Amino acid sequence: MSEQLCPGHLLVLESAWKSADAAAGFELGDQLFDLLWLLATEYRRRKLDGAPDRIAGEALGASYAARESSTIERNWRGRRSRTFTYNGKEVVMWQHLKIGIKDSTNRTLRIHFAWDDELGQVVIGHCGGHLHSPNHGRR
């Protein structure tokens, strides 16, 4: 989608492609497509217009989370798993989209991203299963 339907709107990092490959059995592709479409179009348009994350995120509905819980944000491993490198800089991507709530790779997915004002693009660092959470020891 990023190259065919919305070229220049999304920058999908290699880490996101790898996490997507690992989630190949995900069953809710229609929901995923709809969220990525809104991220690449309406969210991006609002950000280009100067909207703060809270306002731009409204375009994504209840699936959008601007932050993680304080437990995750204060946890070193939680922060590290949400830190991605591109253009020579490390960026912590707290913002994410959520599909599902269970520990099921087939029905649960997280898309961690950040807005890059210089590029005018949404940068996606992760598109796969839950990242590390101190409340779930196996991640």
Disulfide bonds with the S-S distance in Angstrom:
none
